[in-house]
Amino acid sequence: MTPVRLATFAAIGALAALQWGTLLTSPPVGRLIGVVAIATVLGAGLSALGRWPVPRRTLVAASLTMVAAYAALVVLGFPAGALVPWGWGRLGDGIDLGLTGLGGSFDYPFAGPGEWARLMLVVALVPMAIAAAVLAFRPGRDREQVPVAGLVLIVAAFAIPAAARPTSAPVLWGIALLLLVAAWLWGSRARTLPALALLAGFGAAAIPVASGLAADEPPIDYRSWALPGVEQATTFDWEPGYGPIDWQRDGELLFRVRAERPSFWRTTTLDEFYGDGWRRSGAGGVAVPGEPRPGFPKPDDPASMRTAKIEILDLESPLLISPGAPVAVRGGVSGFERDSDGTIRLDDPLEPGASYTVTAWAPDPHPPELRAASRSYPQTLAPYTSLALPADSSLESIAAPDRIDVPLWGSDRGDPAVARARLGSSAYAPVLRLAERLTAGERDAYDATVAINDHLRSAYSYDERPPERRLPLRAFLFRDRIGYCQHFSGAMALMLRMVGIPARVATGFAPGTPLADGKGFEVTDLEAHSWVEVYFDGVGWLPFDPTPPTTPASLEVRGGASFGLGAGDLGGAAVEKARERARAKASAGGLDPGGGGEGGSSLPPLGIAAALSAALLVVPPIRTLRHRRLPPADAAGLEAAELRRLLRRTGWAQGSATMLAVEGRLWHAHHGAAAAYVRRFRERIYDTTDVPPPTLAERRRMRRDLSAGAGFISRLRLLALVPPGAPRRRRRGE
C-alpha cells in the first residue's frame, strides 16, 4: 500500500512546510511545499526500484537522492550555480552571511532583510524531508516492517517549527497530525493492536510533555536550551574585532550602579596600535605622572574622587568595573592585581550577586585648564605617541609593521620631519593627512583633540554591520564611513598619536539609564562601549567619546564628547522596550536561565542541531577546496593572518613579542605542534631559503595541540579562531 503511505507522507510534509513558513514574514509557502513535493517524488522513485538488481538499484537510488536534494535546495531559493563544485565559494560566503544575519536575538516571524539569513532559518526542512523519504521508501527494505524511522523524521520536521512558534490552534494541528500518523501505519499494514498502542503511547506522552514545555518554568527550557537554575552570566572580550558585532545586544540588565553622577564604567585600556588595530600590552602601558600608582596611594585632589557602589546582576568579569582609575575597593572583592593603567585584574571573577564599593580617581577640569595643560608634554609620555604601522596592506607587512615614534606635541625632542616622512610612507598615510588637516592651526592639544572628536561625530555614521577589511580603521575613515564605537575610538586615538598627542583606547560601559530615584544607573549589554582617553599634563587621562549619539538620552561632556549609549541602530523606543523587558525579568525573581546566550528568541534546539550538522558537513570541505584553489601566495597570506589573530587573541603574542619569542613560549609550555607551526611561518617570512608553507594537516595538529587540556569554552574559542577546513576568507578585503 505504498500509494497510501506516499499520500500521508506528502500530507505530513505539507503540514511541516506550513509550520516552517510561520517562522518567516511573507513566507515562501510555494517553495516550501515544493521541497515536500520533490521529496515525495523521490519516495515514489525509490519505491519503483524495489525489484532492480542490487548494484544497479543502489547506484540509481543514490543518483536520485542527490538530484532530489539539489532540486529541493534550488526550489527553496538557493542559487543553482552555487550548489555545483565550482560555485562552492559563493555558497560558503552565503552560508557565512546567513549565519551572521541570524546572530543576536529576534522574534518570530523573522523579519530580517537578508535573503541568506531567511534561507538558513528554513533550510533544515530539505535534509529532513529528503532523509525521511529515503528511510521510508528505500528499495530493498523489508516490506513486512513498518518504516518508523521515516515517520519519526517527517514528524520531527513538523515539530521543530511548531515548538519554536506555537500555532494558534495546537489541538486542531495535533489531531490532523495524529490522523495522518494513523493513516501511515494503516498504509504500512501495521497490525491494529500494536498500532493503536503506539498511537496511544504517543498521545499520552505528548500531552504532559507539551504542557510542561509551555509552562513558565519548563523542565528543559527549549527556548534558550538551558537547564533551569543554571545561569550563564554574560561575558565580554574587550579586544576589538572591527567586523560586524557578534556579542550579545538584547537589553540584558548586567549591573546597577549607585553613584551621584554618570560616568564611563571602565574595565581596561588598549595602549598599543600594531599593524591593523589596537591591542593591550602586557601591563597596559607605562605609568605616567599625575595618576595613582600601584599600591593605591591617595591623590592630593579630593574633588577628583568618585565613589560608586556596583551590584552585579548578570555579568561575569575578570576585571573590576570602576568610574575611573581605582584608588580603593571595599567588599565583594578578594585578591586582585593592579596594572600600570589602573586595570584591576581579579583573582576571582565578578559574578551575579557580587557587590562592592569602589573609589576612583576621575578629575573633571575645565577647558581653560586643559588648554594650558596641553601645550607641551614631558618625555615620559613618549610610549603613548608610538605606532607600529605596516608599509602596505599586504598580510606580511601587517604581521611585521615598522615602529614609529612620533615626537610629543610641543616637544623639542626628535625630528618631526623624520617621523612625518615615515608615517607618510606607511599604509596609513591618508590618516596622517586627515589628522594634520583637522588639527592645522590649533595651538594646544585640547583644541586639536576636540577638532578630531567633532569631525568623527559629524562626518561618519553609526552602523553595527560594517564590512570586514584588512585595514579596518583606514577603510572606516575613507571607504565605508560607517562603524561602531570600536571604529570611532580606534580612529580617533590613531589620529591623535600621529600628531603627537598621548592617547589610548578605553573599554567598558556607557553610563546606562538613570534609576527612578535619581541616585544611580542601570547598565545593560547595550551599553558595552569603547572610547578614547587623552592625557593632559598635570591633570591625567580624560575620556572623550567620538561615537555619534544614537538616542536623545546621550549625556554631553567635555569638548563636545558624549557618553553614547552604544545602542547601535536601534531607535530610542526599541532601546527602552529592551530595558523594560530586562527590568521585568529582574523584578520577577531573577534573569532568564542562559542569560549569556543569544536571547530568548533563538533557533529551536533541533533546528540548531540540524543547521550545525549541515554546516559541519558542508562548510569544511567547501573551505578546503576553495583554499586549495587559491594562488599559493594568497593561501599563505590567509594562513599567516589567521595565525597572527590566533596568537594575539589567546594571549601567546603579548605586547611586541616576536615570532621567535612566541615560538619559545609555546615550546616551554609543551605545545610542540603549535611551536612547529609558528616556526614554519617564521622561517618562511624571514629566511632566504625556499621554505614550503605548513599543510592543512599541520594546522589541524596545531589546533588540537592548543586545545589539549583546555576547557570547553576555550575549545570553542579555538574552533572559532581556527575553523575546520581552512582559514576564513575576508569577503572584500583591501
Buried (B, 14 or more C-beta within 10 A) or exposed (E): EBEBBBBBBBBBBBBBBBBBBBBBEEBBBEBBBBBBBBBBBBBBBBBBBBEBEEEEBBEBBEEBBEEBBBBBBBBBBBEEEBBEEEBBBBBBBBBBBBBBBBBBBBEBBBEBEBEBBBBBBBBBBBBBBBBBBBBBBBBBBEEEEBBBBBBEBBBBBBBBBBBBBBBEEEEEBBEBBBEBBBBBBBBBBBEEEEBEEBBEEBEEEBEEEBEEBEEEEBEEBBBBBBEEEEBBBBBBEBBBBBBBBBEBBBBBBBBBBBBEEBBBBBBBBBBBBBBBBBBBBEBBBBBBEBBBBEEBEEBEEEEBBBBBBBBBBBBBBBBBBBBBBBBEBEEBBEEBEBBBBBBBBBEEBBBBEBBBBBBBBBBBBEEEBBBBBBEEBEEBBBBBBBBBBBBEBBBBBBBBBEEBBBBBBBBEEBEEEEBBEBBEBBBBBEBBEBBBEBBEEBEBBBBBBBBBBBBBBEEBEBBBBBBBBBBBBBBBBEBBBBBBBBBBBBBBBBBBBBBBBBBBBBBBBBBBBBEEEEEBBBBBBBBBBBBBBBBBBEBBBBBBBBBBBBBEBBBEBBBBBBBBBBBBEBEEEBBBEBBEBBBEBBEEEBBBBBBBBBBBBBBBBBBBBBBEEBBEEBBBBBBBBBBEEBEEEEBBBBBBBBBBBBBBBBEBBBEBBEBEBBBBBBBEEEBEBBBBBBBBBBBBBEEEEEBEBBEBEBBBBBBBBBBEEEEEEEBEBBEEBBBBBBBBBBEEBB
